[in-house]
Amino acid sequence: RSGEPGLKVNASALIRKVRQELGPMPDPKCPISFAMWGAALINPLPALGVATEIRGAVLEAEGAERKLAVLERGLVKSINNLDGTRPLNM
Protein backbone atom coordinates (compact mmCIF):
# COMPACT_ATOMS: atom_id res chain seq x y z
CA ARG A 1 0.00 0.00 0.00
CA SER A 2 1.02 3.56 -0.63
CA GLY A 3 2.78 5.17 2.32
CA GLU A 4 3.64 1.85 3.95
CA PRO A 5 7.18 0.85 2.97
CA GLY A 6 7.00 -2.60 4.58
CA LEU A 7 9.51 -2.16 7.39
CA LYS A 8 11.43 -5.26 8.39
CA VAL A 9 12.15 -4.09 11.95
CA ASN A 10 10.33 -2.27 14.74
CA ALA A 11 11.02 1.25 13.46
CA SER A 12 10.07 3.08 16.68
CA ALA A 13 12.37 0.97 18.83
CA LEU A 14 15.21 1.23 16.32
CA ILE A 15 14.93 5.01 16.01
CA ARG A 16 14.94 5.35 19.83
CA LYS A 17 18.09 3.20 19.98
CA VAL A 18 19.78 5.07 17.14
CA ARG A 19 18.98 8.48 18.69
CA GLN A 20 20.35 7.25 22.02
CA GLU A 21 23.56 5.99 20.40
CA LEU A 22 24.03 9.09 18.22
CA GLY A 23 23.51 11.47 21.08
CA PRO A 24 22.03 14.93 20.80
CA MET A 25 21.71 16.76 17.51
CA PRO A 26 24.82 18.85 16.86
CA ASP A 27 24.67 22.61 17.16
CA PRO A 28 23.57 24.32 13.91
CA LYS A 29 26.86 26.24 14.06
CA CYS A 30 28.56 22.92 13.16
CA PRO A 31 26.97 22.05 9.79
CA ILE A 32 29.38 19.23 8.92
CA SER A 33 28.68 17.50 12.23
CA PHE A 34 24.96 18.00 11.65
CA ALA A 35 25.16 16.50 8.14
CA MET A 36 27.02 13.45 9.45
CA TRP A 37 24.58 13.05 12.36
CA GLY A 38 21.59 13.38 10.02
CA ALA A 39 22.98 10.81 7.59
CA ALA A 40 23.53 8.35 10.44
CA LEU A 41 20.00 9.02 11.71
CA ILE A 42 18.21 8.29 8.42
CA ASN A 43 20.52 5.37 7.51
CA PRO A 44 20.74 3.33 10.72
CA LEU A 45 21.94 -0.25 10.91
CA PRO A 46 20.07 -2.46 10.56
CA ALA A 47 18.49 -0.55 7.70
CA LEU A 48 14.85 0.46 7.86
CA GLY A 49 14.49 0.36 4.08
CA VAL A 50 12.82 3.77 3.92
CA ALA A 51 15.75 5.96 2.84
CA THR A 52 18.34 5.89 0.11
CA GLU A 53 21.81 5.15 1.46
CA ILE A 54 23.55 8.53 1.78
CA ARG A 55 26.29 8.03 4.38
CA GLY A 56 29.05 7.50 1.81
CA ALA A 57 27.89 10.42 -0.32
CA VAL A 58 27.85 12.73 2.71
CA LEU A 59 31.36 11.60 3.65
CA GLU A 60 32.64 12.18 0.10
CA ALA A 61 30.94 15.55 -0.44
CA GLU A 62 33.31 18.52 -0.28
CA GLY A 63 32.41 21.12 2.33
CA ALA A 64 29.44 21.74 4.57
CA GLU A 65 27.10 23.06 1.89
CA ARG A 66 27.46 19.98 -0.32
CA LYS A 67 27.19 17.60 2.64
CA LEU A 68 23.96 19.32 3.72
CA ALA A 69 22.62 19.18 0.15
CA VAL A 70 23.16 15.40 0.05
CA LEU A 71 21.39 15.07 3.41
CA GLU A 72 18.48 17.20 2.19
CA ARG A 73 18.05 15.10 -0.97
CA GLY A 74 18.10 11.94 1.12
CA LEU A 75 15.51 13.31 3.54
CA VAL A 76 13.19 14.42 0.73
CA LYS A 77 13.43 11.00 -0.94
CA SER A 78 12.70 9.29 2.37
CA ILE A 79 9.67 11.50 3.09
CA ASN A 80 8.35 10.94 -0.43
CA ASN A 81 8.75 7.20 0.06
CA LEU A 82 7.00 7.21 3.42
CA ASP A 83 4.03 9.29 2.25
CA GLY A 84 3.72 7.24 -0.94
CA THR A 85 4.44 10.15 -3.30
CA ARG A 86 7.49 8.46 -4.86
CA PRO A 87 8.18 4.98 -3.44
CA LEU A 88 11.80 3.83 -3.49
CA ASN A 89 12.70 0.83 -5.62
CA MET A 90 14.92 -0.93 -3.10
C-alpha positions as CSV (number, residue, x, y, z in Angstrom):
1,R,0.0,0.0,0.0
2,S,1.0,3.6,-0.6
3,G,2.8,5.2,2.3
4,E,3.6,1.8,4.0
5,P,7.2,0.9,3.0
6,G,7.0,-2.6,4.6
7,L,9.5,-2.2,7.4
8,K,11.4,-5.3,8.4
9,V,12.1,-4.1,12.0
10,N,10.3,-2.3,14.7
11,A,11.0,1.2,13.5
12,S,10.1,3.1,16.7
13,A,12.4,1.0,18.8
14,L,15.2,1.2,16.3
15,I,14.9,5.0,16.0
16,R,14.9,5.4,19.8
17,K,18.1,3.2,20.0
18,V,19.8,5.1,17.1
19,R,19.0,8.5,18.7
20,Q,20.3,7.2,22.0
21,E,23.6,6.0,20.4
22,L,24.0,9.1,18.2
23,G,23.5,11.5,21.1
24,P,22.0,14.9,20.8
25,M,21.7,16.8,17.5
26,P,24.8,18.9,16.9
27,D,24.7,22.6,17.2
28,P,23.6,24.3,13.9
29,K,26.9,26.2,14.1
30,C,28.6,22.9,13.2
31,P,27.0,22.0,9.8
32,I,29.4,19.2,8.9
33,S,28.7,17.5,12.2
34,F,25.0,18.0,11.7
35,A,25.2,16.5,8.1
36,M,27.0,13.4,9.5
37,W,24.6,13.0,12.4
38,G,21.6,13.4,10.0
39,A,23.0,10.8,7.6
40,A,23.5,8.3,10.4
41,L,20.0,9.0,11.7
42,I,18.2,8.3,8.4
43,N,20.5,5.4,7.5
44,P,20.7,3.3,10.7
45,L,21.9,-0.2,10.9
46,P,20.1,-2.5,10.6
47,A,18.5,-0.5,7.7
48,L,14.9,0.5,7.9
49,G,14.5,0.4,4.1
50,V,12.8,3.8,3.9
51,A,15.7,6.0,2.8
52,T,18.3,5.9,0.1
53,E,21.8,5.2,1.5
54,I,23.6,8.5,1.8
55,R,26.3,8.0,4.4
56,G,29.0,7.5,1.8
57,A,27.9,10.4,-0.3
58,V,27.8,12.7,2.7
59,L,31.4,11.6,3.6
60,E,32.6,12.2,0.1
61,A,30.9,15.6,-0.4
62,E,33.3,18.5,-0.3
63,G,32.4,21.1,2.3
64,A,29.4,21.7,4.6
65,E,27.1,23.1,1.9
66,R,27.5,20.0,-0.3
67,K,27.2,17.6,2.6
68,L,24.0,19.3,3.7
69,A,22.6,19.2,0.1
70,V,23.2,15.4,0.1
71,L,21.4,15.1,3.4
72,E,18.5,17.2,2.2
73,R,18.0,15.1,-1.0
74,G,18.1,11.9,1.1
75,L,15.5,13.3,3.5
76,V,13.2,14.4,0.7
77,K,13.4,11.0,-0.9
78,S,12.7,9.3,2.4
79,I,9.7,11.5,3.1
80,N,8.3,10.9,-0.4
81,N,8.8,7.2,0.1
82,L,7.0,7.2,3.4
83,D,4.0,9.3,2.2
84,G,3.7,7.2,-0.9
85,T,4.4,10.2,-3.3
86,R,7.5,8.5,-4.9
87,P,8.2,5.0,-3.4
88,L,11.8,3.8,-3.5
89,N,12.7,0.8,-5.6
90,M,14.9,-0.9,-3.1
